[in-house]
Amino acid sequence: MPIIRADTGVITQINVFTVPEGGQQALIDLLREAAMSCRGIPGWMSASLHRELDGTRVVNYAQARDQAAMRRVFEHLRTSGFLDRNQALGQAHPGLYEVALTLE
């Protein structure tokens, strides 16, 4: 389950993919497969996939306990070929974040 609270040390990767028309589901399916393959990596926490209603983008919101865990996740994704496969389905705009504020 995603944790969205400040001062936890949790690292969040937010990756916004731009996809060609009709390309959302193929990318979502691949990102789901990639997330499932990460579940056993120490420190991996969660992945949430979002589809833009206009069909042009997919957002992947993934979390790990800390930067070392996120590096392990990235290395797994790279060596397993997921990053290359993602590039074939959409243009990625990734970033690593920490929560600065939540307001309820």
FENWO-V895334 format. One record per residue. RES is the residue in one small letter. SS is DSSP state (H for helix, E for strand, C for the rest). PSI is psi in radians with two decimals (* if undefined). D_LAST is the distance of its C-alpha to the last C-alpha in whole Angstrom. Layout:
RES/SS/PSI/D_LAST + RES/SS/PSI/D_LAST
This chain:
m/C/2.34/18 + p/C/2.52/16 + i/C/2.10/14 + i/C/1.45/11 + r/C/2.52/11 + a/C/2.73/13 + d/C/0.64/16 + t/C/-0.30/17 + g/C/-0.13/20 + v/C/2.39/19 + i/E/2.31/21 + t/E/2.24/19 + q/E/2.12/22 + i/E/2.09/21 + n/E/2.04/24 + v/E/2.06/25 + f/E/2.32/28 + t/E/2.25/30 + v/E/2.68/32 + p/C/2.82/36 + e/C/2.28/36 + g/C/0.08/36 + g/C/-0.02/34 + q/H/-0.89/31 + q/H/-0.68/32 + a/H/-0.74/34 + l/H/-0.73/32 + i/H/-0.74/29 + d/H/-0.74/32 + l/H/-0.74/33 + l/H/-0.61/29 + r/H/-0.80/29 + e/H/-0.76/32 + a/H/-0.79/32 + a/H/-0.75/28 + m/H/-0.63/30 + s/H/-0.31/33 + c/H/-0.18/30 + r/C/-0.49/29 + g/C/-0.01/32 + i/C/2.20/31 + p/C/2.22/30 + g/C/-0.24/27 + w/E/2.43/26 + m/E/-0.92/22 + s/E/2.86/21 + a/E/2.42/22 + s/E/2.29/20 + l/E/2.41/22 + h/E/2.37/21 + r/E/2.33/24 + e/C/2.45/24 + l/C/-0.43/25 + d/C/-0.03/28 + g/C/0.09/29 + t/C/-0.26/30 + r/E/2.72/27 + v/E/2.38/26 + v/E/2.26/23 + n/E/2.12/23 + y/E/1.79/20 + a/E/2.52/21 + q/E/2.57/21 + a/E/2.73/23 + r/C/-0.57/23 + d/C/3.14/24 + q/H/-0.63/27 + a/H/-0.72/30 + a/H/-0.71/28 + m/H/-0.65/27 + r/H/-0.71/31 + r/H/-0.71/32 + v/H/-0.87/30 + f/H/-0.74/32 + e/H/-0.74/35 + h/H/-0.82/35 + l/H/-0.68/34 + r/H/-0.89/37 + t/H/-0.40/39 + s/C/-0.05/39 + g/C/0.05/39 + f/H/-0.65/36 + l/H/-0.73/35 + d/H/-0.72/38 + r/H/-0.65/38 + n/H/-0.76/34 + q/H/-0.53/36 + a/H/-0.33/38 + l/H/-0.30/36 + g/E/2.81/34 + q/E/2.12/33 + a/E/2.54/30 + h/E/1.35/28 + p/E/2.77/26 + g/E/2.64/24 + l/E/2.38/23 + y/E/2.77/20 + e/C/2.62/18 + v/C/2.23/14 + a/C/-0.54/14 + l/C/2.45/10 + t/C/2.52/7 + l/C/2.20/4 + e/C/*/0
